[in-house]
Amino acid sequence: MLQTFDERFDDLWDRASRQFSLIGDRSAAYLQWRFGRYPARAYSTFGLISLEDRLQAYLVFYRNEERVRIA
C-alpha cells in the first residue's frame, strides 16, 4: 500500500507515456489532485514495486459499502 503519489509515479508516467501517441496525464501531481485531495471519498493506492524501488504498476481504489471499486 502506498501512502502518497511520489516521484516513483512520475518515473512510471515518463516510461509509459512514451509508448502511446495519445494518453491522459497520470503524473504524481495529477494523481494527488484527482485522488489524494478528493474530500468526498477516501482512496487507497496499491503499488507493485520492483527490487530497485521502481513503481511498475498501481491500482487506485475505494470502498463503497460492502464493495471495493477500482478508480
Secondary structure, DSSP 8 states (H G I E B T S, - for coil): -BSS--HHHHHHHHHHHTT-SS-----HHHHIIIIIS-TT---EEEEEE-TTS-EEEEEEEEEETTEEEE-
